[in-house]
């Protein structure tokens, strides 16, 4: 009799995860059905109507980002002594740097071995799409990462138009500085710190309510995105091998490289943790935004018993600067386009691509298809014009979902790794209430 009860409890605990994953599958099925029930393509207005419930869900998540990031980081840093905050921050940067560099190296190795560009030239490059390479050296592009591009300013039209998006990095920096200030204020800053603690908990409670809408939102987002794409056949046609190369790299990195790093740091296998992250991964795939998935990631880690101060400190930083999937994708895409254009690559070019892809991924916003923007910088490394981004845009909408999923997976594993490496420091800290430590232990035991 115990087994049916255990099965029932398992289903009740994971019902939301099952519903979200099912929503992705059903969304794909409905998308293909709607594409084939009539000959003429769906108009932008019709797609907008189908996407409307998904847009509402996405806006609800984005509305939580500002109070969640600011309150969480201030609460986390304000509750830790400054020396401990510094050690946690350094460990986070070490982890994210190692995963990003590993992703770039893996992507470059795969694209140089598989060489998908040599099999995709026919039909992909025509007289209309052929563009001359630019006279830009790899050294110029790398130097432009650390100096103002003065020559570019003379050539480009600079406008004061602002794009749609949240200044997540600015909020993270503000939260860190404000948290440090409250920590240094001691007893005088405790009332305000209590306010941010309460705001953080209230935001997480609202997040729990919003998460229950995720299956509906994800279903409509996936369905509408399938209707937007003009040529699904491009995935298995001219860009098929490129698509497979990127996807293979993401799978190897997500379940291979990250697992190895996780095991080295914790002496544990991550598969039990991965099994509890279905909700997070499905939301990341559906929304295609690591920033929008941030509330769900924090909620999931809290449920698994990860120290909430580590979660609220490490995960927002990771969602801002850690883009493993994007770094791998940009390295593969740049070399793929060079192969299509038959541009020879020296060792210096390859090293330049790896450095630029790493830097560009750090600057990429956590919004859908932000990698296409920073892709221009990577193309400059091999002297290719920005217009060549159009060669891969046909499959970017789908690859963007896979690389976002890997980005979010790395963020979540990073919080667990940093907590494990900081366990002794956390328990020795005088600023951590004993009941908070005990609560984290209970949650982890239940998980």
N, C-alpha and C positions, 0 to 999 in steps of 0.2 A: 504493500500500500504506500510505501514511502516514495517509490519511483514516480507514480502519477502526480503526487503532490509536488515533488521536486521539479518535474516537467512543467507543471502548471505555474509554479513560482518563476521558473526560467522564462516562460512565455510572457507572463505579466510584466516582468522586468525589462524585457527586450521587445515589447510590442511596438514601441515607437520606432525602433531601429528597423524592424521587419517592415513596417508600413512605409518608411522612407525609402528603403531599398526597393520595395515593390513599386513605389511611385516612379522611381527612375526607369524601371523595366516597362511599366505600363505607359509612361510618357513616350519612350522610344517606339513602342508598338503603335500607339495612337498617332504619333507623328508620321510614321511610314504609311499608315492607313489613310490619313488625311491627304498626304502627298499624292496618293494613287487613286483617290475616288473621283478626281476630275482632272482633265487634261491641262487647263490653264493654271498658271501658278497662283498661289495665294497672294493677295495684295498686302501691302504694309499695314493698312488699316485693319484688315481681318486678322493678321498676325498679332497686332496690338491688342485686339479684343481677347484673343486666346491667351495672351501673355499677361493680361491684367491681374488675375489672382496671384500669379507669380511675382509680379511687380510689387503688389501690396505686401507680400511676405518679405521680399527683399528690402523694402523700405522700412518695415518693422524692425528687421535685424539691424539695418544701418542706423536707425534712430537710437539703438542701444549702445552704439559704438562709443560715442562721445562720453556719456556718463560712466560707461563701464571701464574704458581705458584710463581715464583721468582718476576716477575714484579707486580703481583697483591698484594702480601703480603707486598713488599717494599712500593708500592704506598699507600696501606691502612694504614700501621703503620706510614709511614713518614708523612701522612696527618692528623694524630691524635696526640694530645699531649700525653706524656708518661703515665700520670695518667689515661687517658681515655682508652688507649690501654690495660693497666693492668686490668681495670675493665671489659672491653669487653672480654679479655682472660679468666678471672676468671668465668664470667657468662657462657662462652662457655664450660669450663671444667665442671662446675656444671651440665649443661644441658646434656652433653654427658655422664657423670658419672651416672646420674640418669637413663637415658634411657638404658644404657648398663646393669646396675645392675638389672633393671626391666626385661629386656629381659632374663637374665640368670635365675632369680627366676621363671619367667613364664615357661621357658623351663623345668626346674627341676620339677616343680609341675605337668606339663602335662605328662612327661615321667614316673614319679612315680605313677600317677593315671592310665594312660592307660597301662603301662607296656608292650610295644610292643615287647621287647626281649623274653618274655615268649611264644609268639605266632610265633616267627620266628626261633626258634632253629632247627626245622626239615628241613634238606636240606641245611641249612646255615653253620653249623659246621659239618665237617667230620673229619675223622682221618687225612686227609692231612692238613686240616686247623687248627686242634686243636693245641694250643700252651700253654705251662705252663704259669701261672701268675708269675710276677716278684716280688722279695722280696724287694719292695720299699714301704715305708710308705708315708702316705699323708703329714706328717710333712716334710719329706725329699724333696718332690717335691715343697712344698711351700717355703722352705728355699732356694731351688735352683733358685727361682725367683729373690732373692735379693743377692745371692752370686755366685761366680764362681763355676761351677760344676767341682771341682778339680778331684774327683774320676772318673768322666766321661771322662776327658781328658786322663787319663791313660788307659782307656779301648777302646776308639774309635780312629780310624785312622783319623787324622786331615790333610786335604789337603788344597791347596790354589786355589781351583777351584771357580770361580765367577759365580753366577747364572745370568740368563737373567732378567732384571728388572730395574726400575728406583728408585734411592734412594730418594723417596718422602719426607721421614722424614728429611733427610739431607738438602734438598732444603727448606723445611719449616723453619727449624732452622736458616739456612743461611739468608733467607728472613726476619725473625723476627729480627735477630741481625743487619742486614744491615739497615732495616727500622728504628730501634731505633737509630742507629748511625747518619742517615740523619736527624732524628728529633732533635737530640741534637746539630747538626751543625747549625741549624737555617738558616739564609739567605745564608750562604756559601754552604749549601747542596741543595738549591732549584733548581739550574740548573739540577743536577743529578736526583732529584726527579721528575722534569718535564719530563726528558727522560723516566723514568720508567712509569710515567702516560701515556705517548704517546705509549710506547711499550705495555702496558696493553690494551689500546684501540685498537691498531692495531691488537693485537692477538685476541681480541674479534670479530673484523671485519672478520678476516680469519675464526674464529670459525663459524660465521654465514654462510659462504660459504660452509664449510665442513659439517655442519649439514644437508644441503640439499642432501647430498649423503647417509645419514643414512638409509633411507628405503632400498636401494639396499644392503648396507653393512650388515644390520641386517638380511635381508632375506637369504643371502648366509651363514652367520655365523650360523643361526639356522638350516638351511638345512643340512649343513656339520656336525654339532654336532649330529644330529639325525642319520646320517649315521655312525658315529664313534662308537656309543654305540653297544655293542655286543648283549645284551639281554634286550630288552625293557620289556619283561615279568617279569623281576625281580622287576620292580617297583610295579606291582600289585600282585606279588607272595610272595616270602620269605621276601622281605623288604617292603611290602605294608603298614603295620601298622606303621612301623618306618617312612616311607615317609609321611604318613598322619599326624603323631604326629608333625614332624618338620614343615610341611606346615601349620598345624593348629596354631602352636605357632607363626609362622611368620605373619599369617593373623591377629591373635588377637593382636599381638604387633604392627604391622604396622598400623592397622586401629582402634585399641582400646586403647592400652596403650599410644601410641604416641599422639592420639587425646586427651586423658585425660590430659596428661602433657601439651600439647599445649593450651588447654582451661584454665588450672590452671594459666599458665604464661601470657596469652594474653586476657582471657575472651572472646575469639572468637572461633568459630568452624572452623576446618581446611578444611572442605569439598570443599569450593569454591577454595581454594588454590590447593587442590589435583586435582580438575578438570582441572586445567591449567598446570599440571605437567605430562600429558600423554607422551609427547615427552621424558622427562627425564627418566621416569620409563621404557618406551619401549626400550630406548637405553641401560639402565642398564641391562635389561633382555637379550637383544641381545648380548652385549659385555661381560657380566659377569665380569665387572671390574669397580669398583667405581672410580678408578683413571682415566681410559679412559673416563668415563662419566663426569668428572669434568668440562670440558669446556662447555658442554651442560647444566649442572646444573647452572653454573654461568650465562650463557646467559639467561636461563629461569627466574631466580630470578631477573635479571636486567629488563627484560620485565615486570615483575609483580610489579616493583617499589620499591623493597627492596634496601635500601641504598647500593650503590656499594662498599663502603669501608668496611661495615660489611660483605657483600657477599664475597669479595676477601680476607678477613681475616679469617672468620669463616669456610667457606666451604672447603678450602684446608686443614685446620687443621682437620676438621671432616673426610675428605676422608682419612686422614692418621691414626688417632687414634680411630675414632668412627666406630665400626663394630658390631652393635647390632645384626644383623642377624647371623653373624658368631659366636658371643658369645652364642646365643641361640642354634644354631646348634651343637656347640662343647659340650655344657653341655648335650644336649639330646643324642648325639652320644656316649659319654663316658659311660653314665649310661645304654644306650641300649646295648652296647657291654658287659658290666658287667652282664646285665640280660641274654644275650645269653650265656655267659660263666658260668652262675650260680655262680657268685662271689657275696657274700653278702656285702651289703653296710651299714656302720654305719653312724650315724649322722655326725661324723667327716669327713668321706669320701665325703658325699654330700656337706658339707661346703667347703672342699678342692676342689671339682670339680667346685663349683661356683666361688671361688677365682681364680683358675687357668684358667678357661674359660674366665673370665673377663680380666686377664692379657694377655693371649694368643691372644685374639681378638685385643687388642691394638697393639700387635706386628705383626699382620697379614698384609701382603702386599696387596695393592689394585689391585691384579691381579687374573685372573681366577684360582679357586681351591687352593688358597693360604691357606685356612683353613685346608686342609689335612696336611700341614707341621706343623702347630702349634697344630694340633690334637694330635700329639705324646706326647706333654707335658701334655695334659689333661689326656691321657690314663695312664701316669705314676702315676697320683694321686690315681688311684684305683688299681695300681700294674699290669696293663695289658701291654703286649709288643707292640712295635710300629707296628709289622706285622698285628695286628688286624684291622688296618685301611682298609685292603683289604676287610673286611666284609661289608663295607658300600660304597665302591668305585663305585659299579654298578649304584647307583642312585645319586652320588655326583654331577655329571655333570649338572643335572637338578635342584637339590636343591641349587647348587651354584648360579644359576641365580635368584632364588627367594630370597635368603638371600642377594645378592648384591642389588637387588631392594629395600629391606627394609633398607639396609645401606644408600643408596643414598637418600631415602625418609626422613630418620632421619636427614641427613646433611642439606637438603633443609629446612625442618621445623625448624631446629636449627637456621639457619640464620635469619628467620623471628622472632623467639622467642627472640633471642639476640638483634635484632634491636628494637623490641618493649620494652624490658626491659632497653635499653640504649637510648631511644628516647630523654629524657630530657638532658642527658649528651651530646648527639650528637648536639642538637640545641644550647646548651650553650657553646660548644667548639669554641674558637676563631679561630682555624685553619681550620674550615670548611667554604668554600665559600657559600654565601647565594644562589647563582644560583644552586649549587649542591643540596642543601636541597629542593629548589623549584622544580627541575627536578625530584627528587625522589617522591615528593608529586603528581606531575602531572602524573607520570607513575602509581603510586598506584591508583589514581582516575580513570585512564583509564582502569586499570585491574579490 
